[in-house]
Amino acid sequence: GREAELFLSGPGIVGLAFAPSRSMILATTNALYRVDVAIQGRPLF
C-alpha cells in the first residue's frame, strides 16, 4: 500500500467528494471548487 499524506487543508473546508471524472469537488463555507486529481471515485453500490 501507499503511505498517507496531507493533500489539502484549510479552515473553511466543510466537505469534499471524489467525482468519476478523476476530479475532486471541494466545498468551503463560501464556494464549490473542482480540483483535477488523479484519483478516480468509486460507486457506493
DSSP file (Angstrom, degrees, kcal/mol; ACC not computed):
  #  RESIDUE AA STRUCTURE BP1 BP2  ACC     N-H-->O    O-->H-N    N-H-->O    O-->H-N    TCO  KAPPA ALPHA  PHI   PSI    X-CA   Y-CA   Z-CA
    1    1 A G              0   0    0      0, 0.0     2,-0.3     0, 0.0     0, 0.0   0.000 360.0 360.0 360.0 176.4    0.0    0.0    0.0
    2    2 A R        -     0   0    0      1,-0.0     2,-0.4     0, 0.0     0, 0.0  -0.687 360.0-111.2-101.4 155.7    0.8    3.6   -0.1
    3    3 A E        -     0   0    0     -2,-0.3     2,-0.1     1,-0.1    -1,-0.0  -0.702  35.6-114.8 -86.5 136.8    1.6    5.9    2.8
    4    4 A A        +     0   0    0     -2,-0.4     2,-0.3     1,-0.0    -1,-0.1  -0.375  38.4 178.3 -69.2 147.7   -1.0    8.5    3.7
    5    5 A E        -     0   0    0     -2,-0.1     2,-0.4     0, 0.0    -1,-0.0  -0.981  37.3 -93.1-147.1 158.0    0.0   12.2    3.3
    6    6 A L        +     0   0    0     -2,-0.3     3,-0.1     1,-0.2     0, 0.0  -0.596  43.7 166.6 -73.0 124.8   -1.6   15.6    3.7
    7    7 A F        +     0   0    0     -2,-0.4     2,-0.3     1,-0.4    -1,-0.2   0.764  62.3   2.5-107.7 -39.5   -3.1   16.7    0.4
    8    8 A L        +     0   0    0      2,-0.0    -1,-0.4     0, 0.0     2,-0.3  -0.990  61.9 165.9-154.3 138.4   -5.3   19.6    1.2
    9    9 A S        +     0   0    0     -2,-0.3     3,-0.1    -3,-0.1    -3,-0.0  -0.988   6.7 144.0-152.0 159.5   -6.2   21.6    4.3
   10   10 A G    >   -     0   0    0     -2,-0.3     3,-0.9     3,-0.1    -2,-0.0  -0.840  50.2-112.2 172.3 153.6   -7.8   24.8    5.3
   11   11 A P  T 3  S+     0   0    0      0, 0.0    -1,-0.1     0, 0.0    17,-0.0   0.743 111.3  51.1 -72.9 -22.8  -10.1   26.4    7.9
   12   12 A G  T 3  S+     0   0    0     -3,-0.1    17,-1.1    16,-0.0     2,-0.4   0.365  76.8 118.2 -98.4   6.2  -13.1   26.9    5.6
   13   13 A I  E <   +A   28   0A   0     -3,-0.9    15,-0.3    15,-0.2    -3,-0.1  -0.598  27.5 166.4 -77.2 126.1  -13.4   23.4    4.2
   14   14 A V  E     -     0   0A   0     13,-2.8     2,-0.3    -2,-0.4    14,-0.2   0.519  60.4  -9.6-116.0 -10.8  -16.7   21.8    5.0
   15   15 A G  E     -A   27   0A   0     12,-1.5    12,-3.1     2,-0.0    -1,-0.3  -0.965  49.6-163.0-176.1 161.9  -16.8   18.8    2.6
   16   16 A L  E     -A   26   0A   0     -2,-0.3     2,-0.3    10,-0.2    10,-0.2  -0.987   4.3-171.3-153.5 155.0  -15.3   17.0   -0.3
   17   17 A A  E     -A   25   0A   0      8,-2.2     8,-3.2    -2,-0.3     2,-0.5  -0.989  23.5-125.4-145.4 149.1  -16.3   14.3   -2.8
   18   18 A F  E     -A   24   0A   0     -2,-0.3     6,-0.2     6,-0.2    24,-0.1  -0.864  26.7-149.5 -98.1 126.8  -14.5   12.3   -5.5
   19   19 A A  E >>  -A   23   0A   0      4,-3.0    22,-1.3    -2,-0.5     3,-1.1  -0.604  23.0-118.4 -93.4 154.4  -16.1   12.5   -8.9
   20   20 A P  T 34 S+     0   0    0      0, 0.0    -1,-0.1     0, 0.0     4,-0.1   0.724 108.8  71.9 -62.2 -20.5  -15.9    9.7  -11.6
   21   21 A S  T 34 S-     0   0    0      2,-0.1     3,-0.1     1,-0.1    19,-0.1   0.141 121.0-101.3 -83.9  21.6  -14.0   12.1  -13.9
   22   22 A R  T <4 S+     0   0    0     -3,-1.1    15,-1.6     1,-0.3    17,-0.4   0.825  88.6 114.4  61.9  34.7  -10.9   11.9  -11.7
   23   23 A S  E  <  -AB  19  36A   0     -4,-0.5    -4,-3.0    13,-0.2     2,-0.4  -0.848  60.3-130.9-126.2 167.7  -11.5   15.2  -10.0
   24   24 A M  E     -AB  18  35A   0     11,-2.8    11,-3.0    -2,-0.3     2,-0.6  -0.970  10.2-144.3-121.7 133.6  -12.4   16.2   -6.5
   25   25 A I  E     -AB  17  34A   0     -8,-3.2    -8,-2.2    -2,-0.4     2,-0.5  -0.876  19.6-165.3 -98.4 123.7  -15.3   18.5   -5.6
   26   26 A L  E     -AB  16  33A   0      7,-3.2     7,-2.8    -2,-0.6     2,-0.5  -0.934   4.2-158.9-115.5 128.6  -14.3   20.7   -2.6
   27   27 A A  E     +AB  15  32A   0    -12,-3.1   -13,-2.8    -2,-0.5   -12,-1.5  -0.917  12.5 177.0-109.4 129.3  -16.9   22.7   -0.6
   28   28 A T  E     -A   13   0A   0      3,-2.9   -15,-0.2    -2,-0.5   -16,-0.0  -0.604  50.1 -93.1-113.5-178.5  -15.9   25.7    1.5
   29   29 A T  S    S+     0   0    0    -17,-1.1   -16,-0.1    -2,-0.2     3,-0.1   0.672 124.6  28.7 -69.2 -14.8  -18.1   28.0    3.6
   30   30 A N  S    S+     0   0    0      1,-0.2     2,-0.3   -18,-0.2    -1,-0.2   0.626 123.2   3.7-119.2 -19.3  -18.3   30.3    0.5
   31   31 A A        -     0   0    0      2,-0.0    -3,-2.9     0, 0.0     2,-0.4  -0.958  57.9-112.3-160.1 169.8  -17.9   28.3   -2.7
   32   32 A L  E     -B   27   0A   0     -2,-0.3     2,-0.4    -5,-0.2    -5,-0.2  -0.937  31.1-169.0-112.7 140.9  -17.6   25.0   -4.5
   33   33 A Y  E     -B   26   0A   0     -7,-2.8    -7,-3.2    -2,-0.4     2,-0.5  -0.967  16.1-147.1-130.1 146.0  -14.3   24.1   -6.3
   34   34 A R  E     -B   25   0A   0     -2,-0.4     2,-0.5    -9,-0.2    -9,-0.2  -0.970  18.1-168.3-110.5 124.4  -13.4   21.3   -8.8
   35   35 A V  E     -B   24   0A   0    -11,-3.0   -11,-2.8    -2,-0.5     2,-0.6  -0.958  19.7-131.1-116.3 124.2   -9.8   20.2   -8.4
   36   36 A D  E     +B   23   0A   0     -2,-0.5     2,-0.3   -13,-0.2   -13,-0.2  -0.640  41.7 158.1 -76.3 119.1   -8.2   17.9  -11.1
   37   37 A V        -     0   0    0    -15,-1.6     2,-0.2    -2,-0.6    -2,-0.0  -0.896  52.4-114.7-134.9 164.3   -6.5   15.0   -9.3
   38   38 A A  S    S+     0   0    0     -2,-0.3     2,-0.5     2,-0.1   -15,-0.1  -0.158  80.5 110.2 -94.1  40.2   -5.5   11.5  -10.4
   39   39 A I        -     0   0    0    -17,-0.4     2,-0.4    -2,-0.2    -2,-0.2  -0.970  57.4-149.7-118.6 121.1   -8.0    9.9   -8.0
   40   40 A Q        -     0   0    0     -2,-0.5   -19,-0.1   -18,-0.1   -22,-0.1  -0.765  17.0-126.8 -93.1 131.9  -11.0    8.1   -9.5
   41   41 A G        -     0   0    0    -22,-1.3   -22,-0.1    -2,-0.4   -19,-0.1  -0.353  19.4-138.2 -70.7 155.4  -14.2    8.0   -7.4
   42   42 A R        -     0   0    0    -24,-0.1   -24,-0.1    -2,-0.1     2,-0.1  -0.912  20.5-108.7-115.0 143.1  -15.9    4.7   -6.7
   43   43 A P        -     0   0    0      0, 0.0    -1,-0.0     0, 0.0     0, 0.0  -0.386  19.5-136.8 -65.2 147.7  -19.6    4.0   -6.8
   44   44 A L              0   0    0      1,-0.2    -2,-0.0    -2,-0.1     0, 0.0   0.788 360.0 360.0 -76.2 -27.9  -21.2    3.4   -3.4
   45   45 A F              0   0    0      0, 0.0    -1,-0.2     0, 0.0    -3,-0.0   0.364 360.0 360.0-124.8 360.0  -23.3    0.5   -4.6
